[in-house]
Amino acid sequence: MGEETNAPLHDEDLLRELARQMSVWPARWGRYRFGAQGIPAGHTYFGQLIAHDLTWEASDTIGETCGSARLDFASLFAADSSDGSEGLRLGPTSTGRAGDLCRSTCGTPRGGDKRNDQNLTLSQMVVLITKFHEVLAARFNDAAQAQRQLCQHLQWVTLHDFLPRVMCPAVYRDVMRSGAYPVLGRDTGLVPIEFAAAAFRLGHAMVGQRYPYWRQGGGGAGLKDLLQFTHHSEPSRLVAVDGARTLPEDWSAGWHFLLAPSDGMRVSLAGAIDENLAHDMFSLPGTIGDCVRSAPDAAGDSFSIAEHTLLRGNRLRLDSGQALLQLAAERLQGTGEAVLPRRLPASRLAQTRSPELSEFLLSDAAAPLRDHTPLWFYLLREADVHASGQHFGPLASRLTMETIHRAIRSDPYSILNTDFEPAFPDAEGNFGLWDLHAAVQANWIPQT
C-alpha cells in the first residue's frame, strides 16, 4: 500500500455525510432501482458465500490482510464450536421437509460459520449446496471424495459462471490466461484488505430492495423480509414447531426465479453496481452488525452499511482509489491486454443520478473526497462510469480476479491444479449455478 496509509485520510464526519447523501436517492426512488441484466439475483448471495469462505479465519484485529487466501469452501464443513456438530446438514422446514439449515431449538444454525444465516437467500443458498453435496455423496459413495468434489464444483462455478458475469471482460480474460500478477506487489498468502474491505464489498450494491419473484410459489420478497427469517433477527419470523424454531415452508427459495439464465423466463436480477444501494441497506438491524463482527459504529438499533464500510476503510487506512489505480497501472504496464483507464476526473466522480449527492461531491467541503476518494466509493463510481453498473469496473475487477484466482490456485486439489470436469454439465459442457440447481432437482433424494 502507498504513502497514504500513514494516517486516516478523512474526517469521519465527512464520511458520515457522504453516506447520508448516498441514501437520499434510494430513499426517494429505491424501488425503481436499475438491475444488472446479466446477473440473476442468486449470484449476489453466492458471492457472499465466497467472501465468507475467504475470510473464515479472519480476526477482529485491524491489519493489512485477513483470512487465509484459499478458496476451498472449508467453512461450509466447519464444526460448531459449542457442541462440535458438523456443518452442511439439512434441517426441516415447518412442514418437516428438508429445506432449512440444521438449527438448534432456539433457531441458531449448527456448524461453524453462523454468518451464513445473515439473510434468507444466503441460508437457502447453503441449503441448495447441501443438497448438491448429498447428490455427490450418493454418486461417489466416499465422504472425503464427495467433499473434494463439492469444493471443485463450487470453484468451477466461481471461475466459469460467477466471475464472468461480474467482472470486466478484458480483466477476466487477462487473469484467466496469465494468472495473478499480483497488482498490489505482494503475495503474502492472505486475503488483501483492499479486496476484503473495498473491492468485494461492491456486492453490497447488488443486493435488491425487493425481488419481484423470490418464493417457490412465485411470490416476491423484500430485503426486510429476508433479514427477518434468521436466528439473530429481533423479532425473528422463524416459527416454532415442536419446540424448535425453523423456516416456514412457504418461504423456501424459488431458485428458478433467482438463477434462471433465460431472458424469456421470469427472473429477479441483481441490483446495478453503483452508489445507489438498496434503501434498507442504510438502516440494517444492529444485530446484523454483531453477526458480521462489526466495528463500534454499527452498534445500536440500526446502522448504515455505507457508513460502516466508509469508516472501516478509513480506520484501516486504505489507499484512495486514485492512489491504488496509479499503483496498479504502474505494475501492469505492458503485462497484459487489460489496460487500466486513467483516473476518473472529479467531474465524473460527482456525476451521479442523485442531484443531492452530486451537489455535495462538488462542494468545497467535499474537496478531499474528490482528490483522495475512499476506495470503496471510488470503485462504485468506476463501475457506474465504465460499465453502467452492469459489472465491476477495471480496478475492482483486477483486485477481485487476482485475489480469487490466486485463492483457488493455492488449493492443491483445485480445478486449476487437477484435470477436473464437472459431473453435471449442460448440453454445451458448461456448469454454473443454474446447472447445480438442475442437478439437485433431477437427482436429490431426501435422506431418511
N, C-alpha and C positions, 0 to 999 in steps of 0.2 A: 504494500500500500504506500501511498505517496506522502508528501510532507504534511498534508492537511490532517493527518492522523495525530498530530501532536496535541491537539486541543479540540473540544467540541466546536463545530462550525457555526452554529446558530444559537441565538437566544431562544429558549424553549417557548416563551410566549409567542414569538413569531411563528414557530412551527405549529403551535396550537391554533393560531389564527388561520394558517394555511389549511389545516384540517377542517376547521369550521367553514371556511369558504368553499372547500371541496364538497361539503354536504348540502350547499344551497340548491344547486341544480337537481341532484337526486331527490331532494325533498319535494321539489315542485313537479318534476317530470319522471320520477323514478320508475313508474310502471310502464313507461314508454321507452325503456332502455333499448338501445340497439343490440343486436345479437352478433356473435361471431359465427358466420354462416357455415364454416367448415368444421365447427367443433360442437358435437352434441353435448348436452349438459352433463352427462355422466362422466365425461373425461375430466371435468373440473375436479371431481372427487377422487378419481384415480390419481391425478396429480397430487392431491392432498395426501394420499396414501404413500406415494413416493417420498414426499417431504418428510413424513413421519418416520419412514424406514431409514432415511439418510441421517436423521437427527436422533435416532433412537437412543444412542449413548450420550447425548448431549447433557451437560450440566447447566446449572443456573449461572455459573461463573462467566462474566463478560470476558471475552477473549477474541483472538483473531479467527479461530476456526471453531467448529462444533461438529460433533458426530464423527463416526468412522465412515470414511468415504468408500463404502462397499454396498452396492445395491443388490442385496441377496434376499430381501424381504424376510429376514430372520425375525423381525419384530412381530410378524404375524404368529409365529410359533412360540413367542416368549412366554415363560411360565409366570403365573401370578405370584407376586412377592408375598402376599398374605397367606395363601394356602397351597402354593405350589402347583395349582391346576394349570394345564397347558392351554395355550391359545388355540384359535382356529377350530372351535367347536360350535355347533349349531345349538340354538335354544328354541323353544316353542313360541309361537305367537299365541294370541288369546284363544284361538280355536284348537290349539295343540299341534298345529302344523309346524314343521321345522322351517322357520323363516325369520328368526331373530338371532342376535348374538346370544351366546350362552351367558346367563346372568345369575347373580346371587339373588336371594329372596328380596333384597331391597332394591334390585334393579341394576346394581353395579356390574359391568361386564367382567367376566372371568378372563384370565390371560394377562399378559404383561403390559400392553400399551393401551391404557384407558383413553388415550386421545382419539382412538378410532370410534369412540362414541360421542364425538363432538357435535355431530348433526346426523339426521336420519339417513340422508343419501350416502354419507360415508359409511355408516354402520351397515346399511343394506349392501353397499359395495363389498364389504368384508364378508357378508353372508353369501353373496354370489360367488366370491372367490373360494370360500369354504366349501361350497357345493362342488365347484370345479375341482378342488383338491380331492374330494371324495370320489369324483369320477376318475381322476388319475390313480388314486389308491386302488380302486377296483380293477383298473386296466393293468397296472404293473404289479400289484399284489406284494409290494415291498414298501415299508414306511419311509425308509431313507430315500429310495428311488422316487417315490411319489413327491416328497418334499423338494428334492432337487428338480424334478420335472416341473413342479409348480413355479419354483423360482425362475427357471429358464423360460417358461411360457410368459410369465409376467415381465421378464426382461425383454422378451420379443415384442410384447405389446408396447412396452415403453419405447423401444427403439424404432419400431416399424409402424406404429399406429398413433400413439400419443404425441411423440415429438414431431413427426411430420406435420401434424395438424397445428401445433402451437408455435413452432419455430419459424424464423425467417428461412425460406427455402435455400438461399445461397449458403447461409451458415450451416444449415443441416447437411447439405451435400458435402461441404468442405470438411467438416469434422468426421462424417461417416467415411470419407475417402482417406483423409490424412491423419485422423485421430486428434487427441487433445494436444495443444501446443506446449505448455499452458500459458494463456494470455496474461495471467497475473504474475508470471515469473517465479512461481513457487509451486512445488508439488509435495506437500507435507504428508499426504495420505489421509488428510482430514477434509471435511467439507469447508470450502472457503466461506467466510462470514458474508462476503459480498453476495454470494448465492443465497445463503440461508436467510439473511436479514433484508434482502432487497430484491434480487432478480427473480427468485422463485415465488416471492410474495406478490408478484403480478397476478398470481392465481386468485388473490382476493377480488380482483376486478371481474373475474369470470363467474363469480357467484351471482345467481339470479335473484332479483327481488321476488319474483313469482314465476313458477313454471306452469304453463297452461295445461300440460299433460305430465303427470308425475305418478299418480297412483295406478295400481294394477288394473283397476276397473275403469280408468280413464279420467278420473278427477284431477284437478290441479292441486298445487301446494305452494304456499308462500314460505319465505325464508323463516319467518317466526314459527310456523308450523314445524319445520324441520329441526329447529333448535329446541323445541319443547318435548320431542319424543326421545329424550336422552336421560341418563341416570342423574345428571347434575342440574337439570333444569328445575327451577323453583317458580311455579309448580311444574311437575312433570306430568305429561299426558300418557306415560306408560300406565297400563291398567293392572289391577290386582286380580290374579287368577289363582285360586287355591293357595292364597297366602304369599304369592310371589308376583313381582312386577314384571310385565312383559309388554310387547308391542301389540296393539290392536291389529287384528288380521287385515282390516280394510285399509291399513296404512302400509302395506307391503309395496315396494317399488315396482313400477311397470317399466322394466328395462327396455321394452320395445319402443317406449317413448323417449327414453333417456340416452339410448345408444344407436338408434336406427340410422343406417348410413344413407338411406334413400331420401332424396328431396321430395318424393311423392308421398311419403308417409308422414303422419303426424309426429312431430318430434319437438322436444324442448331444447333450445340452444343455450350454450354458454353465453354469458354476458360479454360484450365487447371489452377489449383490453385497453382501457383508458382511465382517466382520473375520475370518471363518473361511476363510482361504486354503487352497489345496491343501497338504497336508503337505510335499510335496517343494519347495514354494516357500520353505521355511525352511532348505533345505540345497542350494542350487543350486551347480553346479560353478563354481569360481573362474574358469575360462576364459570362462564366460558373462559374468561381471563385466568381464573385459577387453574382451569384444566390445561391451558397451554403454557403453564409456568410463566404467567405474565409478570411484567415489571410493575412497580408500585403505582404507576399512572393508571393501571387498569383496575384498581381496587374500587369497591363500591357497588352500587346497584347496576350501573351500565358503563360501557366505555366505547370509544370510537376506535375501530381498527386502524383508521388513517392516522389519528393522533398517536396511537401506541406505536405504529410502525415508524413514523417520522421521529418520535422521541427516542425510540430504541436505536435507530440508525445513528442519531446524533451522539448518544451515550457510548455507542461502540466506536465512534469516531471514524465512520466510513468515509472514504473519499467521496467527493462530489461526483455527479455524473460527468461533468466536463473533464475532471482530472483523470477519472478512470478511462474515459474514452480516449484521451490522449495517450495514456499508458498502453492501452490495448492496440491502438493504431501503430505505435512505435514498435511493439513486439511482433505485430502481424505483417509488417512491411515486407512484401514480396514472398509471403509464405503460403498463399492460397488465393482462391477466387473470391473469397468473401471480403471485399474491401469495405471497411467501416466508413460511414459517412462522416462528413465534417460535423462538428458540434452543432447542436440545434441553436440557432440565434435566439436571443431573448424574445424577439417578436413572435417566433413560432412557439416557444415555450408558453407564452402568455395568450396565444390564440386558441382559447378553449371555447366550448359550446356555452359555457356559463358566463354571461356578461359580468356578474359579480366577481367571479374568480379571476377573469381576465383583468378587470379593473384593479383588483388587489395586486396581482402579479406585476402590473405596470406601475404601481405606486412607488414613491420614494422609499417607503418603509420596507418594501419587498425587494429592494435592490440586491441585498445579499443573497436572496434566493435565486435571482436571475443569473448572478455571476458564479455562484457556487451552489448549484441546485442539489438538494438532497437526492441521493442516488435512486431511491425508490420512486420518488416523484418524477425524476428525470426519465426513468425507464418507462413509466406510464405514458408520459408525453411522447417519448420516442415511438412507442407502439401506435399511438394515435396518429402522429405526423407521418410516419413511414409506412404504416400498414392499415390505416383507417380502423385500428382496433381489432383487426381480424387475426392477428398473431403477434408474437413478441417482435420487437424491433431488433436491429442487428447487434447492439451491445448486449442486451438482455439475452438474446439467443446464444451469443458466444459464451457468456458466463454459464448459462444453463447447459448447453450442449457439451461443453468441455467437462463440467462437473459430473454430469450423469454418465457420459461416455466413459470417463475415467473410473467412475464408481462401478460400472458394470465390468470393465476390463480388469479391475482389481480382484474380482471374484474368480478364483482359479477354475471353477466349473461353469463359468458364464458362457453365454452363447457366442461371445467374442473369442473364447479360448477353446471351444469344442465344436464339433460338427453337429450342431443341434438343428433339428427340423421339428416344427410344431406338430402335435398329434392330430389336430382337428382343423386343418386349413380349409379355406373356401375353394371354390372351383378353380380359381386362378392361383392357388397356392399361398394366398395371403392369410394372415391370422391377426385379428385385433380384438378389441373388447366385444364387438358385436358377435364375433365367432366364438369367443369364450362363452357368452350368453347362450348362443345357439347350441354349443356342446352340452351345456347344463340342461337346456330344455330337452334335448334328444336323449341324454344318457344318464342323468342323475336319478337315482332311486333312493328314496328316504331310508335311512338306516333304522332298524328296529332295536 
